[in-house]
């Protein structure tokens, strides 16, 4: 039997900051909190930078809607914003591979994200 697919209707929401204004010249090794930042539904994250972070890789780790661990490593932006391709319901950590060139922020995408979620299903035998 295949996975059970649930379709969510995502409403626009206010931005939730996961990492607030990390200062330039630091390496981000952020364990967001012991329980993470829990979003309303699984959504993509934005990495926004004031400097050139294109040589820096940011690794975001968390959980999806079904509670599975998900992680994505993305190249940083050049004084702009990049989005993850993976959707996160809970963000556990955001880490940079190198010292940041500018002020950095990681936040939830307010209106986009996958409308599908996968549920864990156990079968009785």
PLY file of the C-alpha trace (Angstrom):
ply
format ascii 1.0
element vertex 125
property float x
property float y
property float z
element edge 124
property int vertex1
property int vertex2
end_header
0.00 0.00 0.00
1.31 3.46 -0.90
1.47 6.48 1.39
-1.64 8.33 2.43
-1.59 11.80 0.87
-3.36 14.68 2.57
-3.87 17.99 0.75
-3.72 21.17 2.84
-5.15 24.55 1.98
-2.45 27.07 2.92
-3.65 30.47 3.94
-1.37 33.50 3.81
0.21 34.06 7.19
2.52 36.52 8.84
6.23 35.79 8.60
7.72 33.83 11.46
11.41 34.56 11.99
13.44 31.48 12.77
16.83 33.23 13.01
16.71 36.97 13.67
19.41 39.24 12.28
22.53 37.16 12.84
25.35 39.69 12.69
28.00 39.82 9.98
31.27 38.02 10.61
29.82 35.10 12.56
29.34 31.43 11.78
25.75 30.43 12.44
25.47 27.20 14.40
21.96 27.72 15.68
19.99 25.12 17.51
16.77 27.09 17.26
15.35 25.71 20.52
15.24 22.26 22.05
11.71 21.84 20.64
12.26 23.91 17.50
10.14 26.58 15.91
6.77 25.03 15.04
4.98 26.55 12.04
1.24 26.49 11.32
1.70 24.07 8.38
4.77 22.76 6.65
6.26 25.59 4.63
9.43 26.56 2.83
11.98 28.79 4.51
13.66 31.94 3.26
17.28 32.86 3.85
17.71 36.62 3.48
21.13 38.29 3.54
22.43 41.85 3.26
25.86 40.66 2.06
27.18 38.19 -0.50
26.56 34.72 0.95
26.81 32.89 -2.40
29.92 31.02 -1.19
28.21 29.98 2.03
26.06 26.89 2.42
23.18 26.95 4.90
21.88 23.66 6.27
18.36 23.68 7.69
17.18 20.66 9.67
13.72 20.00 11.02
10.60 17.89 10.76
7.91 17.74 8.09
4.15 17.55 8.70
4.33 13.77 9.26
7.11 14.09 11.82
9.89 12.78 9.56
13.30 14.42 9.82
14.07 16.59 6.77
17.17 18.58 5.94
18.32 20.78 3.09
21.61 22.47 2.28
21.24 25.55 0.08
23.70 28.11 -1.24
23.30 31.53 0.30
22.02 34.55 -1.60
23.99 37.57 -2.83
22.33 40.45 -0.96
18.92 38.94 -1.67
16.72 35.99 -0.66
16.72 32.27 -1.46
14.05 29.72 -0.58
14.30 26.06 0.36
12.77 23.39 -1.83
11.92 21.31 1.23
8.93 22.14 3.42
9.39 22.31 7.20
6.71 22.03 9.87
9.28 22.37 12.68
12.70 23.99 12.27
15.29 22.53 14.65
18.51 24.15 13.41
20.03 26.51 10.86
23.80 26.27 10.28
26.20 28.09 7.97
29.33 26.50 6.51
31.38 29.69 6.83
31.48 33.10 8.45
28.63 35.33 7.21
29.38 38.40 5.09
26.34 40.39 6.16
23.31 40.40 8.40
21.28 37.24 7.94
17.73 36.19 8.70
15.88 32.90 8.23
12.11 33.12 8.11
9.06 31.15 7.08
7.67 31.75 3.63
4.35 33.39 4.32
2.26 32.09 1.43
4.01 29.26 -0.41
4.73 25.68 0.43
3.67 22.25 -0.50
-0.01 21.57 -0.29
0.63 17.88 0.19
1.66 16.07 3.31
2.45 12.47 4.02
1.17 10.64 7.04
2.75 7.72 8.82
0.45 4.74 8.58
0.89 1.54 10.52
-0.86 -1.62 9.47
-2.12 -4.15 11.99
-0.99 -7.69 11.26
0 1
1 2
2 3
3 4
4 5
5 6
6 7
7 8
8 9
9 10
10 11
11 12
12 13
13 14
14 15
15 16
16 17
17 18
18 19
19 20
20 21
21 22
22 23
23 24
24 25
25 26
26 27
27 28
28 29
29 30
30 31
31 32
32 33
33 34
34 35
35 36
36 37
37 38
38 39
39 40
40 41
41 42
42 43
43 44
44 45
45 46
46 47
47 48
48 49
49 50
50 51
51 52
52 53
53 54
54 55
55 56
56 57
57 58
58 59
59 60
60 61
61 62
62 63
63 64
64 65
65 66
66 67
67 68
68 69
69 70
70 71
71 72
72 73
73 74
74 75
75 76
76 77
77 78
78 79
79 80
80 81
81 82
82 83
83 84
84 85
85 86
86 87
87 88
88 89
89 90
90 91
91 92
92 93
93 94
94 95
95 96
96 97
97 98
98 99
99 100
100 101
101 102
102 103
103 104
104 105
105 106
106 107
107 108
108 109
109 110
110 111
111 112
112 113
113 114
114 115
115 116
116 117
117 118
118 119
119 120
120 121
121 122
122 123
123 124
